[in-house]
Each structure stands twice: as structure tokens, then as C-alpha cells.
Amino acid sequence: MKKYSKIIIGIIIFIVLCVIIFVGFIKFNYISKEEVEEAVIKDMGVDRSEIIFDSIDLETDKNYYEVDVFYQKEEFEFKVDAKNGKVIYTDYKYSEGANQTENNEVENTISSEDAKTIAVTNVNLNISDVQFKKEKQDYDDGRLVYEIEFIYENYEYDYEISQTGEIISFDKDLLYK
């Protein structure tokens, strides 16, 4: 029985040490939740008393905190870099046709129709000649992009276009291999 007791105690000590090491890793490599709250408050430019923090979750595989807040009866999402506290995504500031840059300058953005036109004309086609499979606005690495997919003849075209109209990626695949 003593032998099993020593094994069990050894396992418990090992688990406790693993937890201590993990907590130390998180504490020394990532900012605190209080710092995350301050980053969100600063980014929103509102008083702390006007915001309700619903959740602050650390996504260790992506190195950011995912934060949900309520402000003026609406829910907003933030993604805050877990190492430097910079807001890398929020749906709070975005509005149709404009985006706030780091310097709080407003830059023009394109519409979904503009993104489709950019993709189609990039391969010298007419918009009426293609069949669209997908047109979706999404966030990639903290920036707003349009994902556009269409078919022309036996090919499928996939585009990722930035909100400023820059083609980020392009792929053309034969449909029937």
C-alpha cells in the first residue's frame, strides 16, 4: 500500500507543478485581463461605467483575447493581441463604406459588388458570364476582406480582396480533374 501512496503523491505533485508552470507561462507571456479591458476601453473611447464586459477568453493557439462587450444595448466583439494589448479586430468601429485605421484616419472601402467586379475583370471576364458561388465579407488576420468564388466554363476562381480593393490571393482550379 505504501508503494501506491508514493506513486499517487508523485502524480499529484507532477500535476501541481504542471499547473504552476502553465500559469507562470500565461502570466509572463500574455497581458492580464485588466490590461485587455483597458485596451478595449481606450479603443472604444468611452467611460468604463458605460461598458459591460461579457467575456474575455484567451485563445492561446491564436495569441489573442476574444472579448465580448455590451455598450448601449448592443454587443460588440474585440480581438486583442495577447502579448502587446493592441486591438486587432473589432466590429465596433466598422461601418459601411469606411474603416478606422491605426491613426484614426478614415479610408474608403469597397462594396461587395466592387469586389466581384475586381475579381472578374482581373481574369478579363464579364460579370454576366460567370456564376458566383460565394461572396462573403470576413476578417483575416484582423483585417476586413471579401471572399469571392465564381465559376467560368470548367474553372473555379477563388479570390480574397481587401476592403481597399487590393487582391490578396487568387486561385484558379479545374473543376473536373
Phi and psi in degrees as GROMACS dihedral restraints (atoms count N, CA, C in turn):
[ dihedral_restraints ]
;  ai    aj    ak    al  type     phi  dphi    fc
    3     4     5     6     1   -62.8    20    10
    4     5     6     7     1   -36.2    20    10
    6     7     8     9     1   -62.4    20    10
    7     8     9    10     1   -44.1    20    10
    9    10    11    12     1   -67.6    20    10
   10    11    12    13     1   -35.7    20    10
   12    13    14    15     1   -62.5    20    10
   13    14    15    16     1   -42.4    20    10
   15    16    17    18     1   -65.1    20    10
   16    17    18    19     1   -39.1    20    10
   18    19    20    21     1   -65.3    20    10
   19    20    21    22     1   -45.2    20    10
   21    22    23    24     1   -63.7    20    10
   22    23    24    25     1   -43.7    20    10
   24    25    26    27     1   -62.6    20    10
   25    26    27    28     1   -41.5    20    10
   27    28    29    30     1   -61.4    20    10
   28    29    30    31     1   -42.3    20    10
   30    31    32    33     1   -64.9    20    10
   31    32    33    34     1   -43.6    20    10
   33    34    35    36     1   -62.1    20    10
   34    35    36    37     1   -44.0    20    10
   36    37    38    39     1   -62.2    20    10
   37    38    39    40     1   -42.6    20    10
   39    40    41    42     1   -60.3    20    10
   40    41    42    43     1   -45.1    20    10
   42    43    44    45     1   -62.9    20    10
   43    44    45    46     1   -44.8    20    10
   45    46    47    48     1   -61.8    20    10
   46    47    48    49     1   -42.9    20    10
   48    49    50    51     1   -63.3    20    10
   49    50    51    52     1   -41.2    20    10
   51    52    53    54     1   -61.3    20    10
   52    53    54    55     1   -42.7    20    10
   54    55    56    57     1   -64.3    20    10
   55    56    57    58     1   -43.3    20    10
   57    58    59    60     1   -63.0    20    10
   58    59    60    61     1   -43.0    20    10
   60    61    62    63     1   -64.4    20    10
   61    62    63    64     1   -43.3    20    10
   63    64    65    66     1   -63.8    20    10
   64    65    66    67     1   -45.5    20    10
   66    67    68    69     1   -63.1    20    10
   67    68    69    70     1   -41.1    20    10
   69    70    71    72     1   -63.6    20    10
   70    71    72    73     1   -40.2    20    10
   72    73    74    75     1   -60.5    20    10
   73    74    75    76     1   -47.1    20    10
   75    76    77    78     1   -63.5    20    10
   76    77    78    79     1   -45.6    20    10
   78    79    80    81     1   -62.9    20    10
   79    80    81    82     1   -39.2    20    10
   81    82    83    84     1   -89.9    20    10
   82    83    84    85     1   -16.0    20    10
   84    85    86    87     1  -105.7    20    10
   85    86    87    88     1   -17.5    20    10
   87    88    89    90     1  -127.5    20    10
   88    89    90    91     1   151.7    20    10
   90    91    92    93     1   -71.1    20    10
   91    92    93    94     1   162.4    20    10
   93    94    95    96     1   -80.1    20    10
   94    95    96    97     1   164.4    20    10
   96    97    98    99     1   -63.5    20    10
   97    98    99   100     1   -32.8    20    10
   99   100   101   102     1   -63.9    20    10
  100   101   102   103     1   -39.9    20    10
  102   103   104   105     1   -67.5    20    10
  103   104   105   106     1   -33.6    20    10
  105   106   107   108     1   -64.1    20    10
  106   107   108   109     1   -45.9    20    10
  108   109   110   111     1   -58.3    20    10
  109   110   111   112     1   -44.0    20    10
  111   112   113   114     1   -62.8    20    10
  112   113   114   115     1   -38.8    20    10
  114   115   116   117     1   -63.8    20    10
  115   116   117   118     1   -41.3    20    10
  117   118   119   120     1   -66.8    20    10
  118   119   120   121     1   -46.2    20    10
  120   121   122   123     1   -59.7    20    10
  121   122   123   124     1   -44.4    20    10
  123   124   125   126     1   -63.8    20    10
  124   125   126   127     1   -43.2    20    10
  126   127   128   129     1   -64.5    20    10
  127   128   129   130     1   -39.5    20    10
  129   130   131   132     1   -74.8    20    10
  130   131   132   133     1   -28.6    20    10
  132   133   134   135     1    71.1    20    10
  133   134   135   136     1    34.7    20    10
  135   136   137   138     1  -125.1    20    10
  136   137   138   139     1   170.0    20    10
  138   139   140   141     1   -77.8    20    10
  139   140   141   142     1   145.7    20    10
  141   142   143   144     1   -54.6    20    10
  142   143   144   145     1   -35.1    20    10
  144   145   146   147     1   -71.2    20    10
  145   146   147   148     1   -13.5    20    10
  147   148   149   150     1   -89.5    20    10
  148   149   150   151     1    -8.1    20    10
  150   151   152   153     1  -113.9    20    10
  151   152   153   154     1   142.1    20    10
  153   154   155   156     1  -117.0    20    10
  154   155   156   157     1   120.0    20    10
  156   157   158   159     1   -84.0    20    10
  157   158   159   160     1   116.7    20    10
  159   160   161   162     1   -84.2    20    10
  160   161   162   163     1   -46.7    20    10
  162   163   164   165     1  -154.4    20    10
  163   164   165   166     1   148.4    20    10
  165   166   167   168     1  -134.9    20    10
  166   167   168   169     1   105.7    20    10
  168   169   170   171     1  -117.7    20    10
  169   170   171   172     1   130.0    20    10
  171   172   173   174     1   -83.8    20    10
  172   173   174   175     1   123.1    20    10
  174   175   176   177     1  -101.8    20    10
  175   176   177   178     1    89.1    20    10
  177   178   179   180     1   -64.9    20    10
  178   179   180   181     1   -30.5    20    10
  180   181   182   183     1   -71.4    20    10
  181   182   183   184     1   -20.3    20    10
  183   184   185   186     1  -112.8    20    10
  184   185   186   187     1    -3.4    20    10
  186   187   188   189     1    58.7    20    10
  187   188   189   190     1    40.5    20    10
  189   190   191   192     1  -147.0    20    10
  190   191   192   193     1   160.5    20    10
  192   193   194   195     1   -94.7    20    10
  193   194   195   196     1   136.6    20    10
  195   196   197   198     1  -101.8    20    10
  196   197   198   199     1   123.0    20    10
  198   199   200   201     1  -124.7    20    10
  199   200   201   202     1   131.2    20    10
  201   202   203   204     1  -114.1    20    10
  202   203   204   205     1   127.8    20    10
  204   205   206   207     1  -129.7    20    10
  205   206   207   208     1   153.7    20    10
  207   208   209   210     1  -110.5    20    10
  208   209   210   211     1   131.9    20    10
  210   211   212   213     1  -145.3    20    10
  211   212   213   214     1   124.0    20    10
  213   214   215   216     1    51.1    20    10
  214   215   216   217     1    48.5    20    10
  216   217   218   219     1    64.9    20    10
  217   218   219   220     1    18.0    20    10
  219   220   221   222     1  -124.6    20    10
  220   221   222   223     1   149.2    20    10
  222   223   224   225     1   -99.0    20    10
  223   224   225   226     1   136.9    20    10
  225   226   227   228     1  -128.9    20    10
  226   227   228   229     1   151.0    20    10
  228   229   230   231     1  -113.4    20    10
  229   230   231   232     1   141.9    20    10
  231   232   233   234     1  -130.7    20    10
  232   233   234   235     1   148.7    20    10
  234   235   236   237     1  -123.4    20    10
  235   236   237   238     1   122.2    20    10
  237   238   239   240     1  -118.8    20    10
  238   239   240   241     1   127.0    20    10
  240   241   242   243     1   -54.8    20    10
  241   242   243   244     1   126.2    20    10
  243   244   245   246     1   -74.6    20    10
  244   245   246   247     1   -12.1    20    10
  246   247   248   249     1  -102.0    20    10
  247   248   249   250     1   -38.1    20    10
  249   250   251   252     1  -116.2    20    10
  250   251   252   253     1    -4.9    20    10
  252   253   254   255     1    79.7    20    10
  253   254   255   256     1     9.6    20    10
  255   256   257   258     1   -80.4    20    10
  256   257   258   259     1   134.8    20    10
  258   259   260   261     1   -72.9    20    10
  259   260   261   262     1   118.6    20    10
  261   262   263   264     1  -102.5    20    10
  262   263   264   265     1   -12.9    20    10
  264   265   266   267     1  -159.8    20    10
  265   266   267   268     1   141.6    20    10
  267   268   269   270     1  -157.4    20    10
  268   269   270   271     1   145.9    20    10
  270   271   272   273     1   -95.7    20    10
  271   272   273   274     1     5.0    20    10
  273   274   275   276     1   -71.8    20    10
  274   275   276   277     1   -44.5    20    10
  276   277   278   279     1   -88.8    20    10
  277   278   279   280     1   -16.6    20    10
  279   280   281   282     1   -74.7    20    10
  280   281   282   283     1   136.2    20    10
  282   283   284   285     1  -140.8    20    10
  283   284   285   286     1   159.1    20    10
  285   286   287   288     1   -57.2    20    10
  286   287   288   289     1   124.8    20    10
  288   289   290   291     1    88.3    20    10
  289   290   291   292     1    -6.6    20    10
  291   292   293   294     1  -148.2    20    10
  292   293   294   295     1   152.9    20    10
  294   295   296   297     1  -141.8    20    10
  295   296   297   298     1   140.3    20    10
  297   298   299   300     1   -82.4    20    10
  298   299   300   301     1   129.4    20    10
  300   301   302   303     1   -92.2    20    10
  301   302   303   304     1   179.1    20    10
  303   304   305   306     1   -59.1    20    10
  304   305   306   307     1   -33.5    20    10
  306   307   308   309     1   -89.4    20    10
  307   308   309   310     1    13.7    20    10
  309   310   311   312     1    59.2    20    10
  310   311   312   313     1    25.3    20    10
  312   313   314   315     1   -87.1    20    10
  313   314   315   316     1   148.4    20    10
  315   316   317   318     1   -97.3    20    10
  316   317   318   319     1   127.7    20    10
  318   319   320   321     1  -115.9    20    10
  319   320   321   322     1   147.1    20    10
  321   322   323   324     1   -70.7    20    10
  322   323   324   325     1   144.9    20    10
  324   325   326   327     1  -121.3    20    10
  325   326   327   328     1   159.5    20    10
  327   328   329   330     1   -93.2    20    10
  328   329   330   331     1   162.3    20    10
  330   331   332   333     1   -90.7    20    10
  331   332   333   334     1   172.4    20    10
  333   334   335   336     1   -61.2    20    10
  334   335   336   337     1   -40.0    20    10
  336   337   338   339     1   -63.7    20    10
  337   338   339   340     1   -39.7    20    10
  339   340   341   342     1   -62.3    20    10
  340   341   342   343     1   -42.2    20    10
  342   343   344   345     1   -62.7    20    10
  343   344   345   346     1   -41.9    20    10
  345   346   347   348     1   -62.0    20    10
  346   347   348   349     1   -43.4    20    10
  348   349   350   351     1   -63.7    20    10
  349   350   351   352     1   -42.5    20    10
  351   352   353   354     1   -60.7    20    10
  352   353   354   355     1   -44.7    20    10
  354   355   356   357     1   -63.5    20    10
  355   356   357   358     1   -47.9    20    10
  357   358   359   360     1   -67.0    20    10
  358   359   360   361     1   -43.9    20    10
  360   361   362   363     1   -70.8    20    10
  361   362   363   364     1   -22.6    20    10
  363   364   365   366     1   -61.6    20    10
  364   365   366   367     1   -30.0    20    10
  366   367   368   369     1  -107.3    20    10
  367   368   369   370     1    21.3    20    10
  369   370   371   372     1    56.7    20    10
  370   371   372   373     1    44.7    20    10
  372   373   374   375     1  -118.1    20    10
  373   374   375   376     1   166.9    20    10
  375   376   377   378     1  -100.3    20    10
  376   377   378   379     1   144.7    20    10
  378   379   380   381     1   -61.0    20    10
  379   380   381   382     1   -30.0    20    10
  381   382   383   384     1   -75.9    20    10
  382   383   384   385     1   -14.2    20    10
  384   385   386   387     1   -91.4    20    10
  385   386   387   388     1    -9.0    20    10
  387   388   389   390     1  -110.1    20    10
  388   389   390   391     1   160.0    20    10
  390   391   392   393     1  -113.5    20    10
  391   392   393   394     1   114.6    20    10
  393   394   395   396     1   -79.0    20    10
  394   395   396   397     1   131.9    20    10
  396   397   398   399     1   -99.9    20    10
  397   398   399   400     1   -32.7    20    10
  399   400   401   402     1  -152.2    20    10
  400   401   402   403     1   136.5    20    10
  402   403   404   405     1  -144.5    20    10
  403   404   405   406     1   109.0    20    10
  405   406   407   408     1  -138.6    20    10
  406   407   408   409     1   138.4    20    10
  408   409   410   411     1   -95.2    20    10
  409   410   411   412     1   129.9    20    10
  411   412   413   414     1  -147.9    20    10
  412   413   414   415     1   174.0    20    10
  414   415   416   417     1  -113.5    20    10
  415   416   417   418     1   131.1    20    10
  417   418   419   420     1  -128.8    20    10
  418   419   420   421     1   119.8    20    10
  420   421   422   423     1    52.3    20    10
  421   422   423   424     1    39.2    20    10
  423   424   425   426     1    80.6    20    10
  424   425   426   427     1     6.2    20    10
  426   427   428   429     1  -123.3    20    10
  427   428   429   430     1   148.8    20    10
  429   430   431   432     1   -74.7    20    10
  430   431   432   433     1   129.3    20    10
  432   433   434   435     1  -137.3    20    10
  433   434   435   436     1   160.7    20    10
  435   436   437   438     1  -107.7    20    10
  436   437   438   439     1   130.2    20    10
  438   439   440   441     1  -101.6    20    10
  439   440   441   442     1   117.4    20    10
  441   442   443   444     1  -121.4    20    10
  442   443   444   445     1   127.6    20    10
  444   445   446   447     1  -128.5    20    10
  445   446   447   448     1   135.5    20    10
  447   448   449   450     1  -148.7    20    10
  448   449   450   451     1   162.4    20    10
  450   451   452   453     1  -117.3    20    10
  451   452   453   454     1   138.0    20    10
  453   454   455   456     1  -141.3    20    10
  454   455   456   457     1   122.7    20    10
  456   457   458   459     1    53.1    20    10
  457   458   459   460     1  -121.5    20    10
  459   460   461   462     1  -102.8    20    10
  460   461   462   463     1    22.4    20    10
  462   463   464   465     1  -124.3    20    10
  463   464   465   466     1   146.9    20    10
  465   466   467   468     1  -111.4    20    10
  466   467   468   469     1   130.4    20    10
  468   469   470   471     1  -110.6    20    10
  469   470   471   472     1   131.7    20    10
  471   472   473   474     1  -121.9    20    10
  472   473   474   475     1   127.1    20    10
  474   475   476   477     1  -126.9    20    10
  475   476   477   478     1   148.1    20    10
  477   478   479   480     1  -125.2    20    10
  478   479   480   481     1   119.7    20    10
  480   481   482   483     1  -123.3    20    10
  481   482   483   484     1   132.2    20    10
  483   484   485   486     1   -70.8    20    10
  484   485   486   487     1   166.8    20    10
  486   487   488   489     1   -67.5    20    10
  487   488   489   490     1   -13.3    20    10
  489   490   491   492     1   -97.6    20    10
  490   491   492   493     1     0.1    20    10
  492   493   494   495     1    98.8    20    10
  493   494   495   496     1     3.5    20    10
  495   496   497   498     1   -79.1    20    10
  496   497   498   499     1   134.2    20    10
  498   499   500   501     1   -78.9    20    10
  499   500   501   502     1   114.5    20    10
  501   502   503   504     1   -85.5    20    10
  502   503   504   505     1   -44.2    20    10
  504   505   506   507     1  -148.1    20    10
  505   506   507   508     1   155.9    20    10
  507   508   509   510     1  -148.3    20    10
  508   509   510   511     1   138.8    20    10
  510   511   512   513     1  -145.3    20    10
  511   512   513   514     1   139.3    20    10
  513   514   515   516     1  -128.6    20    10
  514   515   516   517     1   122.0    20    10
  516   517   518   519     1  -125.6    20    10
  517   518   519   520     1   143.5    20    10
  519   520   521   522     1   -72.5    20    10
  520   521   522   523     1   131.3    20    10
  522   523   524   525     1   -69.7    20    10
  523   524   525   526     1   -42.0    20    10
  525   526   527   528     1  -116.0    20    10
  526   527   528   529     1    99.0    20    10
